[in-house]
Amino acid sequence: MSEVRTDEEKAQMYQAMLDGANVITSVLDADNEYGNDLTNEEKQERVLRSAGYLSSGTALEDWGSEDMTAINAAISAANAYEPDA
């Protein structure tokens, strides 16, 4: 039996997921200083770790009308990142 999340718990997780999507976007943006101290391999590790968390979150079925567009885009960008490219 799955645990029922409260609206507050969903809101907190949704915000954390948006923050995670922002981390991915920021790390992959060459014009952004965030993550520029990382090697390309370290960037890949960072974005894939965040993408894993986001993927787990989007798999939950009780989101209601939350917009997952930015989150799904970040997951796709993280999965497509090639460190040698």
N, CA and C atoms as an extended XYZ file, in Angstrom:
255
Properties=species:S:1:pos:R:3:atomname:S:1:resname:S:1:resid:I:1 pbc="F F F"
N         0.845       -1.175        0.000 N   MET     1
C         0.000        0.000        0.000 CA  MET     1
C         0.892        1.240        0.000 C   MET     1
N         0.617        2.162       -0.905 N   SER     2
C         1.446        3.351       -1.002 CA  SER     2
C         0.989        4.423       -0.016 C   SER     2
N         1.948        5.217        0.382 N   GLU     3
C         1.682        6.301        1.320 CA  GLU     3
C         1.058        7.479        0.585 C   GLU     3
N         0.069        8.103        1.196 N   VAL     4
C        -0.589        9.261        0.606 CA  VAL     4
C         0.181       10.512        1.022 C   VAL     4
N         0.574       11.302        0.021 N   ARG     5
C         1.300       12.545        0.306 CA  ARG     5
C         0.313       13.686        0.490 C   ARG     5
N         0.664       14.589        1.389 N   THR     6
C        -0.171       15.769        1.604 CA  THR     6
C         0.122       16.775        0.489 C   THR     6
N        -0.757       17.755        0.351 N   ASP     7
C        -0.535       18.819       -0.637 CA  ASP     7
C         0.768       19.554       -0.341 C   ASP     7
N         1.066       19.754        0.939 N   GLU     8
C         2.300       20.438        1.319 CA  GLU     8
C         3.526       19.610        0.913 C   GLU     8
N         3.467       18.312        1.128 N   GLU     9
C         4.577       17.439        0.726 CA  GLU     9
C         4.768       17.458       -0.790 C   GLU     9
N         3.669       17.441       -1.513 N   LYS    10
C         3.761       17.507       -2.976 CA  LYS    10
C         4.358       18.839       -3.419 C   LYS    10
N         3.926       19.922       -2.802 N   ALA    11
C         4.430       21.248       -3.157 CA  ALA    11
C         5.928       21.353       -2.865 C   ALA    11
N         6.364       20.822       -1.744 N   GLN    12
C         7.783       20.854       -1.398 CA  GLN    12
C         8.603       20.028       -2.387 C   GLN    12
N         8.107       18.857       -2.744 N   MET    13
C         8.847       18.018       -3.687 CA  MET    13
C         8.851       18.643       -5.074 C   MET    13
N         7.739       19.217       -5.477 N   TYR    14
C         7.670       19.858       -6.786 CA  TYR    14
C         8.685       20.999       -6.859 C   TYR    14
N         8.785       21.813       -5.813 N   GLN    15
C         9.764       22.901       -5.795 CA  GLN    15
C        11.180       22.338       -5.829 C   GLN    15
N        11.429       21.274       -5.095 N   ALA    16
C        12.754       20.640       -5.122 CA  ALA    16
C        13.068       20.112       -6.515 C   ALA    16
N        12.061       19.594       -7.210 N   MET    17
C        12.266       19.102       -8.567 CA  MET    17
C        12.550       20.254       -9.528 C   MET    17
N        11.857       21.370       -9.371 N   LEU    18
C        12.145       22.546      -10.191 CA  LEU    18
C        13.572       23.039       -9.935 C   LEU    18
N        13.982       22.998       -8.673 N   ASP    19
C        15.350       23.384       -8.326 CA  ASP    19
C        16.353       22.423       -8.978 C   ASP    19
N        16.028       21.131       -8.965 N   GLY    20
C        16.888       20.140       -9.609 CA  GLY    20
C        16.980       20.357      -11.107 C   GLY    20
N        15.866       20.706      -11.725 N   ALA    21
C        15.869       21.010      -13.159 CA  ALA    21
C        16.734       22.235      -13.429 C   ALA    21
N        16.676       23.213      -12.533 N   ASN    22
C        17.502       24.406      -12.670 CA  ASN    22
C        18.986       24.071      -12.539 C   ASN    22
N        19.329       23.146      -11.656 N   VAL    23
C        20.720       22.709      -11.520 CA  VAL    23
C        21.203       22.122      -12.842 C   VAL    23
N        20.403       21.240      -13.426 N   ILE    24
C        20.780       20.627      -14.700 CA  ILE    24
C        20.987       21.696      -15.765 C   ILE    24
N        20.019       22.577      -15.897 N   THR    25
C        20.093       23.635      -16.900 CA  THR    25
C        21.319       24.520      -16.680 C   THR    25
N        21.584       24.868      -15.435 N   SER    26
C        22.715       25.736      -15.114 CA  SER    26
C        24.048       25.053      -15.384 C   SER    26
N        24.175       23.794      -15.006 N   VAL    27
C        25.423       23.070      -15.227 CA  VAL    27
C        25.716       22.928      -16.715 C   VAL    27
N        24.676       22.695      -17.505 N   LEU    28
C        24.868       22.468      -18.934 CA  LEU    28
C        24.985       23.748      -19.748 C   LEU    28
N        24.701       24.895      -19.151 N   ASP    29
C        24.784       26.179      -19.843 CA  ASP    29
C        26.220       26.696      -19.785 C   ASP    29
N        26.923       26.631      -20.907 N   ALA    30
C        28.326       27.049      -20.955 CA  ALA    30
C        28.492       28.537      -20.644 C   ALA    30
N        27.459       29.332      -20.843 N   ASP    31
C        27.527       30.764      -20.571 CA  ASP    31
C        27.307       31.095      -19.095 C   ASP    31
N        26.956       30.086      -18.315 N   ASN    32
C        26.680       30.261      -16.907 CA  ASN    32
C        27.910       29.797      -16.128 C   ASN    32
N        28.329       30.534      -15.128 N   GLU    33
C        29.514       30.160      -14.361 CA  GLU    33
C        29.270       28.968      -13.440 C   GLU    33
N        28.019       28.655      -13.170 N   TYR    34
C        27.710       27.543      -12.275 CA  TYR    34
C        28.175       26.235      -12.909 C   TYR    34
N        29.013       25.527      -12.241 N   GLY    35
C        29.479       24.240      -12.734 CA  GLY    35
C        30.700       24.318      -13.631 C   GLY    35
N        31.192       25.531      -13.909 N   ASN    36
C        32.364       25.649      -14.771 CA  ASN    36
C        33.631       25.118      -14.111 C   ASN    36
N        33.601       24.910      -12.795 N   ASP    37
C        34.755       24.337      -12.106 CA  ASP    37
C        34.764       22.814      -12.190 C   ASP    37
N        33.753       22.240      -12.830 N   LEU    38
C        33.659       20.786      -12.985 CA  LEU    38
C        34.224       20.357      -14.327 C   LEU    38
N        34.800       19.166      -14.357 N   THR    39
C        35.193       18.593      -15.643 CA  THR    39
C        33.918       18.169      -16.364 C   THR    39
N        34.016       17.875      -17.638 N   ASN    40
C        32.832       17.420      -18.384 CA  ASN    40
C        32.276       16.126      -17.804 C   ASN    40
N        33.157       15.242      -17.345 N   GLU    41
C        32.699       13.992      -16.734 CA  GLU    41
C        31.978       14.262      -15.411 C   GLU    41
N        32.493       15.215      -14.631 N   GLU    42
C        31.839       15.586      -13.377 CA  GLU    42
C        30.485       16.240      -13.645 C   GLU    42
N        30.416       17.043      -14.710 N   LYS    43
C        29.126       17.633      -15.088 CA  LYS    43
C        28.123       16.530      -15.411 C   LYS    43
N        28.575       15.534      -16.171 N   GLN    44
C        27.679       14.440      -16.529 CA  GLN    44
C        27.191       13.712      -15.282 C   GLN    44
N        28.099       13.423      -14.353 N   GLU    45
C        27.703       12.766      -13.106 CA  GLU    45
C        26.668       13.599      -12.359 C   GLU    45
N        26.904       14.906      -12.269 N   ARG    46
C        25.995       15.799      -11.542 CA  ARG    46
C        24.612       15.818      -12.181 C   ARG    46
N        24.565       15.993      -13.511 N   VAL    47
C        23.252       16.122      -14.155 CA  VAL    47
C        22.521       14.787      -14.187 C   VAL    47
N        23.241       13.684      -14.326 N   LEU    48
C        22.566       12.382      -14.322 CA  LEU    48
C        22.031       12.043      -12.937 C   LEU    48
N        22.735       12.433      -11.897 N   ARG    49
C        22.247       12.220      -10.526 CA  ARG    49
C        20.951       13.011      -10.310 C   ARG    49
N        20.964       14.272      -10.753 N   SER    50
C        19.751       15.086      -10.633 CA  SER    50
C        18.621       14.525      -11.487 C   SER    50
N        18.950       14.074      -12.687 N   ALA    51
C        17.931       13.510      -13.575 CA  ALA    51
C        17.306       12.253      -12.970 C   ALA    51
N        18.100       11.466      -12.274 N   GLY    52
C        17.560       10.272      -11.616 CA  GLY    52
C        16.517       10.632      -10.569 C   GLY    52
N        16.829       11.655       -9.771 N   TYR    53
C        15.877       12.133       -8.770 CA  TYR    53
C        14.605       12.647       -9.440 C   TYR    53
N        14.780       13.423      -10.506 N   LEU    54
C        13.618       13.980      -11.200 CA  LEU    54
C        12.777       12.879      -11.835 C   LEU    54
N        13.426       11.889      -12.401 N   SER    55
C        12.692       10.778      -13.020 CA  SER    55
C        11.864       10.023      -11.988 C   SER    55
N        12.454        9.805      -10.822 N   SER    56
C        11.711        9.135       -9.743 CA  SER    56
C        10.502        9.962       -9.333 C   SER    56
N        10.692       11.272       -9.254 N   GLY    57
C         9.599       12.152       -8.859 CA  GLY    57
C         8.481       12.197       -9.881 C   GLY    57
N         8.837       12.268      -11.166 N   THR    58
C         7.794       12.345      -12.189 CA  THR    58
C         7.025       11.034      -12.309 C   THR    58
N         7.607        9.950      -11.832 N   ALA    59
C         6.924        8.656      -11.894 CA  ALA    59
C         5.780        8.553      -10.879 C   ALA    59
N         5.771        9.430       -9.893 N   LEU    60
C         4.678        9.413       -8.918 CA  LEU    60
C         3.387        9.829       -9.613 C   LEU    60
N         2.309        9.205       -9.245 N   GLU    61
C         1.055        9.397       -9.980 CA  GLU    61
C         0.072       10.358       -9.333 C   GLU    61
N         0.473       11.013       -8.259 N   ASP    62
C        -0.479       11.866       -7.543 CA  ASP    62
C        -0.225       13.355       -7.729 C   ASP    62
N         0.402       13.733       -8.832 N   TRP    63
C         0.761       15.127       -9.037 CA  TRP    63
C        -0.418       16.035       -9.365 C   TRP    63
N        -1.460       15.511       -9.909 N   GLY    64
C        -2.574       16.383      -10.278 CA  GLY    64
C        -2.205       17.221      -11.485 C   GLY    64
N        -2.325       18.542      -11.366 N   SER    65
C        -2.132       19.424      -12.528 CA  SER    65
C        -0.758       20.094      -12.570 C   SER    65
N         0.203       19.625      -11.793 N   GLU    66
C         1.535       20.236      -11.813 CA  GLU    66
C         2.144       20.099      -13.208 C   GLU    66
N         2.761       21.163      -13.696 N   ASP    67
C         3.373       21.190      -15.017 CA  ASP    67
C         4.782       20.616      -14.935 C   ASP    67
N         5.002       19.513      -15.606 N   MET    68
C         6.301       18.835      -15.579 CA  MET    68
C         7.140       19.146      -16.821 C   MET    68
N         6.743       20.134      -17.616 N   THR    69
C         7.435       20.436      -18.869 CA  THR    69
C         8.915       20.743      -18.646 C   THR    69
N         9.238       21.682      -17.775 N   ALA    70
C        10.629       22.063      -17.525 CA  ALA    70
C        11.410       20.907      -16.912 C   ALA    70
N        10.757       20.145      -16.077 N   ILE    71
C        11.411       19.011      -15.425 CA  ILE    71
C        11.734       17.935      -16.455 C   ILE    71
N        10.774       17.615      -17.305 N   ASN    72
C        11.016       16.608      -18.348 CA  ASN    72
C        12.075       17.068      -19.340 C   ASN    72
N        12.096       18.355      -19.661 N   ALA    73
C        13.114       18.898      -20.565 CA  ALA    73
C        14.504       18.771      -19.938 C   ALA    73
N        14.606       19.027      -18.647 N   ALA    74
C        15.890       18.912      -17.954 CA  ALA    74
C        16.361       17.460      -17.923 C   ALA    74
N        15.434       16.533      -17.696 N   ILE    75
C        15.783       15.110      -17.709 CA  ILE    75
C        16.329       14.729      -19.080 C   ILE    75
N        15.657       15.157      -20.126 N   SER    76
C        16.099       14.850      -21.497 CA  SER    76
C        17.469       15.443      -21.779 C   SER    76
N        17.682       16.686      -21.363 N   ALA    77
C        18.967       17.342      -21.592 CA  ALA    77
C        20.089       16.619      -20.842 C   ALA    77
N        19.819       16.214      -19.610 N   ALA    78
C        20.826       15.493      -18.832 CA  ALA    78
C        21.178       14.165      -19.474 C   ALA    78
N        20.149       13.440      -19.918 N   ASN    79
C        20.388       12.136      -20.543 CA  ASN    79
C        21.091       12.244      -21.890 C   ASN    79
N        20.938       13.370      -22.565 N   ALA    80
C        21.546       13.563      -23.874 CA  ALA    80
C        22.966       14.120      -23.781 C   ALA    80
N        23.365       14.600      -22.601 N   TYR    81
C        24.672       15.240      -22.472 CA  TYR    81
C        25.788       14.235      -22.712 C   TYR    81
N        26.676       14.587      -23.591 N   GLU    82
C        27.863       13.780      -23.901 CA  GLU    82
C        29.088       14.562      -23.433 C   GLU    82
N        29.826       14.062      -22.457 N   PRO    83
C        30.933       14.828      -21.906 CA  PRO    83
C        32.048       15.149      -22.905 C   PRO    83
N        32.200       14.369      -23.935 N   ASP    84
C        33.270       14.613      -24.900 CA  ASP    84
C        32.833       15.491      -26.062 C   ASP    84
N        31.558       15.888      -26.068 N   ALA    85
C        31.043       16.670      -27.197 CA  ALA    85
C        31.419       18.130      -27.079 C   ALA    85
